[in-house]
Each structure stands twice: as C-alpha cells, then as structure tokens.
Amino acid sequence: MFKKDKDIELLHAQSEVEQKKHDAQSTAREVASKYIGKTAVPWIVLLVVVGVVASAFLDSNTLPAVVGLVSTAVMALIAMVTGITGTKEKEEKPEFKVIHELLSRLDKAPETMKVQVEDDKVVVTKGGDTIETKRV
C-alpha cells in the first residue's frame, strides 16, 4: 500500500510539471481567457444579486442609481470577457473596404498586349513594359 501512495504522488508531481510546461507555452490571451472564464461569471452573478436585493430594500428614489451602476459594471465585465476571449468579430473600417474594392477592380482591369513584328525586330508591349528584340 505504501508503494501506491508514492506512485500517486509521483503521478501528481508529473502532472503538475506537464501543466506548468503547457501554461508556460500559452499566450497571454489564453491565460487571461482562462482566468476570466473562471472568475468573471461569479462576479456577474454577484452583481445581479446585488441589484435584485437592492430593489427589495431601497426606496424608489435611489433604486435607479444603484441599478444603473450595477448594470454598467455587468456590461463592462461582459465587454472585457468578449474582448479578451476574441469572440466578438471586429468590424472592418469603411476606408479599408473602399481600398480593397479599388484594388480588386485594378486587378481585374485587362492589360492590353501589343506585338509588332517588323523585318528583323519584334516589339512586345504590355501595360507600361516594352521589350524589343532584334535578330542577330
């Protein structure tokens, strides 16, 4: 039985080492996502409970301020979680859309190619490039 305890301790130590190796290779975003995923949801629930309890005990004049603060804090936490975990897609700026559209139109514009053959000379013109060859 004593050997089993040592084996369990050895496996536990090995698993801790492997976990620390994995954590060392993780990016900051992954580490922050794990931490916030573990801690943000309980804080959001706690803030909602505070809002509900406040609505039960506060008079109607002070209630909007408390509920406003609680909802602002909850929305800020949700925005932080969304920003760090990267689940919200970023909107492309309109100027980038215009530039992308112009570039795609330029790529589709046909380049004319012109070939002139004279006695011992061939001239090939494509776009702004011209190549001239002569027979030797």
C-alpha positions as CSV (number, residue, x, y, z in Angstrom):
1,M,0.0,0.0,0.0
2,F,2.9,2.3,0.7
3,K,4.1,1.9,-2.9
4,K,0.8,3.0,-4.3
5,D,0.9,6.3,-2.3
6,K,4.3,7.0,-3.7
7,D,3.1,6.2,-7.2
8,I,0.2,8.5,-6.8
9,E,2.4,11.3,-5.5
10,L,4.8,10.7,-8.5
11,L,1.9,10.9,-11.0
12,H,0.6,14.0,-9.3
13,A,4.0,15.7,-9.5
14,Q,4.4,14.7,-13.1
15,S,1.0,16.1,-14.0
16,E,1.9,19.4,-12.3
17,V,5.1,19.6,-14.3
18,E,3.3,19.0,-17.5
19,Q,0.6,21.6,-16.6
20,K,3.3,24.2,-15.9
21,K,5.0,23.4,-19.2
22,H,1.7,23.9,-21.0
23,D,1.0,27.1,-19.2
24,A,4.5,28.4,-20.0
25,Q,3.8,28.0,-23.7
26,S,0.4,29.6,-23.6
27,T,-0.2,33.1,-24.9
28,A,-1.2,36.0,-22.7
29,R,-4.7,35.9,-24.3
30,E,-5.1,32.2,-23.4
31,V,-4.0,32.7,-19.8
32,A,-6.3,35.8,-19.4
33,S,-9.2,33.9,-21.0
34,K,-8.9,31.0,-18.6
35,Y,-8.7,33.3,-15.6
36,I,-11.5,35.5,-16.6
37,G,-13.6,32.5,-17.6
38,K,-13.2,31.1,-14.1
39,T,-13.8,34.3,-12.2
40,A,-15.9,36.7,-14.3
41,V,-19.2,34.7,-14.3
42,P,-19.4,34.5,-10.5
43,W,-18.8,38.3,-10.3
44,I,-21.5,39.0,-12.9
45,V,-24.0,36.8,-10.9
46,L,-23.0,38.5,-7.7
47,L,-23.7,41.9,-9.2
48,V,-27.1,40.8,-10.5
49,V,-27.9,39.5,-7.0
50,V,-26.9,42.9,-5.5
51,G,-29.2,44.6,-8.0
52,V,-32.1,42.3,-7.0
53,V,-31.5,42.7,-3.3
54,A,-31.2,46.5,-3.7
55,S,-34.5,46.6,-5.4
56,A,-36.1,44.8,-2.5
57,F,-34.7,47.1,0.2
58,L,-34.1,50.5,-1.3
59,D,-36.8,53.1,-1.8
60,S,-37.8,54.0,-5.4
61,N,-35.8,57.3,-5.4
62,T,-32.4,55.6,-5.0
63,L,-33.1,52.5,-6.9
64,P,-32.4,53.8,-10.5
65,A,-28.9,54.9,-9.5
66,V,-28.0,51.5,-7.9
67,V,-29.4,49.5,-10.8
68,G,-27.7,51.8,-13.3
69,L,-24.3,51.3,-11.6
70,V,-24.8,47.5,-11.3
71,S,-25.9,47.2,-15.0
72,T,-22.9,49.3,-16.1
73,A,-20.5,47.1,-14.1
74,V,-22.0,44.0,-15.6
75,M,-21.8,45.3,-19.1
76,A,-18.2,46.3,-18.6
77,L,-17.3,42.8,-17.4
78,I,-19.1,41.3,-20.3
79,A,-17.3,43.6,-22.7
80,M,-13.9,42.7,-21.1
81,V,-14.7,39.0,-21.4
82,T,-15.7,39.4,-25.0
83,G,-12.7,41.5,-25.9
84,I,-10.1,39.1,-24.3
85,T,-11.6,35.9,-25.5
86,G,-11.9,37.3,-29.0
87,T,-15.5,36.1,-29.6
88,K,-16.6,39.4,-30.9
89,E,-15.7,39.9,-34.6
90,K,-14.1,43.2,-35.3
91,E,-15.7,45.5,-37.8
92,E,-13.7,46.4,-40.9
93,K,-13.2,50.2,-41.3
94,P,-15.1,51.7,-44.3
95,E,-11.9,53.2,-45.8
96,F,-10.3,49.7,-45.9
97,K,-13.4,48.4,-47.7
98,V,-13.1,51.1,-50.3
99,I,-9.4,50.5,-50.8
100,H,-10.0,46.7,-51.0
101,E,-12.7,47.3,-53.7
102,L,-10.4,49.6,-55.7
103,L,-7.6,47.1,-55.6
104,S,-9.8,44.3,-56.7
105,R,-11.0,46.4,-59.6
106,L,-7.5,47.2,-60.6
107,D,-6.6,43.5,-60.5
108,K,-9.5,42.8,-62.9
109,A,-8.6,45.5,-65.3
110,P,-7.3,43.9,-68.6
111,E,-3.8,44.8,-69.6
112,T,-3.5,45.2,-73.3
113,M,-0.7,43.4,-75.0
114,K,0.6,44.6,-78.3
115,V,3.1,42.8,-80.6
116,Q,4.7,44.5,-83.6
117,V,6.8,42.4,-86.0
118,E,9.0,44.2,-88.5
119,D,11.7,42.7,-90.7
120,D,14.4,41.8,-88.1
121,K,12.7,43.3,-85.0
122,V,9.9,42.3,-82.6
123,V,8.5,44.7,-80.1
124,V,6.2,43.4,-77.3
125,T,4.3,46.0,-75.2
126,K,2.2,45.0,-72.2
127,G,0.9,47.7,-69.9
128,G,3.8,50.0,-69.3
129,D,6.6,47.5,-70.2
130,T,8.2,47.2,-73.6
131,I,10.6,44.6,-74.8
132,E,12.4,44.9,-78.1
133,T,14.4,42.1,-79.7
134,K,16.4,42.0,-82.9
135,R,17.6,39.1,-85.0
136,V,21.3,38.7,-84.9
